Amino acid sequence: MICPYCEEIMQEGWIDQYQTYGLYWTPNEERGFLESIIDPHDIRLTSLAHGGRLIVYHCEKCRKFVIDENDIEV
């Protein structure tokens, strides 16, 4: 996918919850989807200490979600 802001290629990944550690974004690599070990390349999105909430912006027109890394409180 091309970034709507800088037009560079975006890295595909998924958002998953690792036990009680909160939500993490994990890049698509050779690790399995249910891998339980947090990798250093994963980006922590939430923590239970902050209620597990994450600010996400949604565009109804283009149907894209955007998460600003500056809004992440972990």
PyMOL commands that place a pseudoatom at each C-alpha (Angstrom):
pseudoatom trace, name=CA, resn=MET, resi=1, chain=A, elem=C, hetatm=0, pos=[0.000, 0.000, 0.000]
pseudoatom trace, name=CA, resn=ILE, resi=2, chain=A, elem=C, hetatm=0, pos=[1.188, 3.519, -0.761]
pseudoatom trace, name=CA, resn=CYS, resi=3, chain=A, elem=C, hetatm=0, pos=[1.187, 5.994, 2.123]
pseudoatom trace, name=CA, resn=PRO, resi=4, chain=A, elem=C, hetatm=0, pos=[-1.480, 8.658, 1.513]
pseudoatom trace, name=CA, resn=TYR, resi=5, chain=A, elem=C, hetatm=0, pos=[0.803, 11.322, 2.937]
pseudoatom trace, name=CA, resn=CYS, resi=6, chain=A, elem=C, hetatm=0, pos=[4.329, 10.669, 1.580]
pseudoatom trace, name=CA, resn=GLU, resi=7, chain=A, elem=C, hetatm=0, pos=[3.472, 8.204, -1.223]
pseudoatom trace, name=CA, resn=GLU, resi=8, chain=A, elem=C, hetatm=0, pos=[6.110, 5.687, -0.075]
pseudoatom trace, name=CA, resn=ILE, resi=9, chain=A, elem=C, hetatm=0, pos=[5.343, 1.970, 0.129]
pseudoatom trace, name=CA, resn=MET, resi=10, chain=A, elem=C, hetatm=0, pos=[3.811, 1.079, 3.511]
pseudoatom trace, name=CA, resn=GLN, resi=11, chain=A, elem=C, hetatm=0, pos=[4.759, -2.101, 5.341]
pseudoatom trace, name=CA, resn=GLU, resi=12, chain=A, elem=C, hetatm=0, pos=[1.947, -4.592, 5.825]
pseudoatom trace, name=CA, resn=GLY, resi=13, chain=A, elem=C, hetatm=0, pos=[1.379, -6.100, 9.249]
pseudoatom trace, name=CA, resn=TRP, resi=14, chain=A, elem=C, hetatm=0, pos=[-1.294, -6.908, 11.807]
pseudoatom trace, name=CA, resn=ILE, resi=15, chain=A, elem=C, hetatm=0, pos=[-2.463, -5.761, 15.227]
pseudoatom trace, name=CA, resn=ASP, resi=16, chain=A, elem=C, hetatm=0, pos=[-2.546, -8.449, 17.871]
pseudoatom trace, name=CA, resn=GLN, resi=17, chain=A, elem=C, hetatm=0, pos=[-2.731, -8.692, 21.652]
pseudoatom trace, name=CA, resn=TYR, resi=18, chain=A, elem=C, hetatm=0, pos=[0.063, -10.483, 23.470]
pseudoatom trace, name=CA, resn=GLN, resi=19, chain=A, elem=C, hetatm=0, pos=[-1.408, -11.920, 26.658]
pseudoatom trace, name=CA, resn=THR, resi=20, chain=A, elem=C, hetatm=0, pos=[-1.467, -9.082, 29.212]
pseudoatom trace, name=CA, resn=TYR, resi=21, chain=A, elem=C, hetatm=0, pos=[1.112, -6.866, 27.483]
pseudoatom trace, name=CA, resn=GLY, resi=22, chain=A, elem=C, hetatm=0, pos=[-1.357, -4.862, 25.362]
pseudoatom trace, name=CA, resn=LEU, resi=23, chain=A, elem=C, hetatm=0, pos=[-1.740, -4.423, 21.610]
pseudoatom trace, name=CA, resn=TYR, resi=24, chain=A, elem=C, hetatm=0, pos=[1.219, -4.566, 19.250]
pseudoatom trace, name=CA, resn=TRP, resi=25, chain=A, elem=C, hetatm=0, pos=[1.601, -3.957, 15.538]
pseudoatom trace, name=CA, resn=THR, resi=26, chain=A, elem=C, hetatm=0, pos=[3.605, -6.795, 14.024]
pseudoatom trace, name=CA, resn=PRO, resi=27, chain=A, elem=C, hetatm=0, pos=[5.159, -6.590, 10.542]
pseudoatom trace, name=CA, resn=ASN, resi=28, chain=A, elem=C, hetatm=0, pos=[4.376, -9.461, 8.171]
pseudoatom trace, name=CA, resn=GLU, resi=29, chain=A, elem=C, hetatm=0, pos=[7.432, -11.680, 8.276]
pseudoatom trace, name=CA, resn=GLU, resi=30, chain=A, elem=C, hetatm=0, pos=[8.025, -15.396, 8.546]
pseudoatom trace, name=CA, resn=ARG, resi=31, chain=A, elem=C, hetatm=0, pos=[6.772, -15.588, 12.130]
pseudoatom trace, name=CA, resn=GLY, resi=32, chain=A, elem=C, hetatm=0, pos=[3.457, -17.316, 12.626]
pseudoatom trace, name=CA, resn=PHE, resi=33, chain=A, elem=C, hetatm=0, pos=[0.286, -15.311, 13.260]
pseudoatom trace, name=CA, resn=LEU, resi=34, chain=A, elem=C, hetatm=0, pos=[-0.093, -16.718, 16.780]
pseudoatom trace, name=CA, resn=GLU, resi=35, chain=A, elem=C, hetatm=0, pos=[3.553, -16.245, 17.774]
pseudoatom trace, name=CA, resn=SER, resi=36, chain=A, elem=C, hetatm=0, pos=[3.573, -15.472, 21.497]
pseudoatom trace, name=CA, resn=ILE, resi=37, chain=A, elem=C, hetatm=0, pos=[7.053, -13.942, 21.743]
pseudoatom trace, name=CA, resn=ILE, resi=38, chain=A, elem=C, hetatm=0, pos=[7.245, -10.171, 21.260]
pseudoatom trace, name=CA, resn=ASP, resi=39, chain=A, elem=C, hetatm=0, pos=[9.827, -9.301, 18.625]
pseudoatom trace, name=CA, resn=PRO, resi=40, chain=A, elem=C, hetatm=0, pos=[11.974, -6.121, 18.844]
pseudoatom trace, name=CA, resn=HIS, resi=41, chain=A, elem=C, hetatm=0, pos=[10.465, -4.989, 15.513]
pseudoatom trace, name=CA, resn=ASP, resi=42, chain=A, elem=C, hetatm=0, pos=[6.939, -5.021, 16.970]
pseudoatom trace, name=CA, resn=ILE, resi=43, chain=A, elem=C, hetatm=0, pos=[5.522, -1.612, 17.895]
pseudoatom trace, name=CA, resn=ARG, resi=44, chain=A, elem=C, hetatm=0, pos=[3.625, -1.408, 21.179]
pseudoatom trace, name=CA, resn=LEU, resi=45, chain=A, elem=C, hetatm=0, pos=[0.298, 0.351, 20.592]
pseudoatom trace, name=CA, resn=THR, resi=46, chain=A, elem=C, hetatm=0, pos=[-1.424, 0.059, 23.978]
pseudoatom trace, name=CA, resn=SER, resi=47, chain=A, elem=C, hetatm=0, pos=[-0.809, -1.058, 27.499]
pseudoatom trace, name=CA, resn=LEU, resi=48, chain=A, elem=C, hetatm=0, pos=[-3.237, -2.213, 30.127]
pseudoatom trace, name=CA, resn=ALA, resi=49, chain=A, elem=C, hetatm=0, pos=[-1.906, 0.557, 32.386]
pseudoatom trace, name=CA, resn=HIS, resi=50, chain=A, elem=C, hetatm=0, pos=[-3.497, 3.112, 30.004]
pseudoatom trace, name=CA, resn=GLY, resi=51, chain=A, elem=C, hetatm=0, pos=[-6.748, 1.184, 29.618]
pseudoatom trace, name=CA, resn=GLY, resi=52, chain=A, elem=C, hetatm=0, pos=[-5.751, -0.460, 26.337]
pseudoatom trace, name=CA, resn=ARG, resi=53, chain=A, elem=C, hetatm=0, pos=[-7.139, 2.444, 24.293]
pseudoatom trace, name=CA, resn=LEU, resi=54, chain=A, elem=C, hetatm=0, pos=[-5.671, 3.681, 21.035]
pseudoatom trace, name=CA, resn=ILE, resi=55, chain=A, elem=C, hetatm=0, pos=[-6.576, 6.793, 19.009]
pseudoatom trace, name=CA, resn=VAL, resi=56, chain=A, elem=C, hetatm=0, pos=[-7.397, 5.728, 15.444]
pseudoatom trace, name=CA, resn=TYR, resi=57, chain=A, elem=C, hetatm=0, pos=[-8.594, 8.047, 12.664]
pseudoatom trace, name=CA, resn=HIS, resi=58, chain=A, elem=C, hetatm=0, pos=[-11.025, 6.745, 10.032]
pseudoatom trace, name=CA, resn=CYS, resi=59, chain=A, elem=C, hetatm=0, pos=[-11.903, 8.157, 6.611]
pseudoatom trace, name=CA, resn=GLU, resi=60, chain=A, elem=C, hetatm=0, pos=[-15.397, 7.108, 5.566]
pseudoatom trace, name=CA, resn=LYS, resi=61, chain=A, elem=C, hetatm=0, pos=[-14.685, 8.061, 1.955]
pseudoatom trace, name=CA, resn=CYS, resi=62, chain=A, elem=C, hetatm=0, pos=[-11.554, 5.987, 1.336]
pseudoatom trace, name=CA, resn=ARG, resi=63, chain=A, elem=C, hetatm=0, pos=[-12.249, 3.464, 4.150]
pseudoatom trace, name=CA, resn=LYS, resi=64, chain=A, elem=C, hetatm=0, pos=[-8.727, 3.678, 5.592]
pseudoatom trace, name=CA, resn=PHE, resi=65, chain=A, elem=C, hetatm=0, pos=[-7.669, 3.745, 9.220]
pseudoatom trace, name=CA, resn=VAL, resi=66, chain=A, elem=C, hetatm=0, pos=[-4.654, 5.792, 10.311]
pseudoatom trace, name=CA, resn=ILE, resi=67, chain=A, elem=C, hetatm=0, pos=[-2.831, 5.566, 13.626]
pseudoatom trace, name=CA, resn=ASP, resi=68, chain=A, elem=C, hetatm=0, pos=[-0.497, 8.431, 14.480]
pseudoatom trace, name=CA, resn=GLU, resi=69, chain=A, elem=C, hetatm=0, pos=[2.480, 7.001, 16.385]
pseudoatom trace, name=CA, resn=ASN, resi=70, chain=A, elem=C, hetatm=0, pos=[2.702, 10.291, 18.306]
pseudoatom trace, name=CA, resn=ASP, resi=71, chain=A, elem=C, hetatm=0, pos=[-0.725, 9.533, 19.880]
pseudoatom trace, name=CA, resn=ILE, resi=72, chain=A, elem=C, hetatm=0, pos=[0.382, 6.209, 21.370]
pseudoatom trace, name=CA, resn=GLU, resi=73, chain=A, elem=C, hetatm=0, pos=[0.495, 6.169, 25.178]
pseudoatom trace, name=CA, resn=VAL, resi=74, chain=A, elem=C, hetatm=0, pos=[2.318, 3.134, 26.547]
for i in range(1, 74): cmd.bond("trace and resi %d" % i, "trace and resi %d" % (i + 1))
show_as sticks, trace
zoom trace
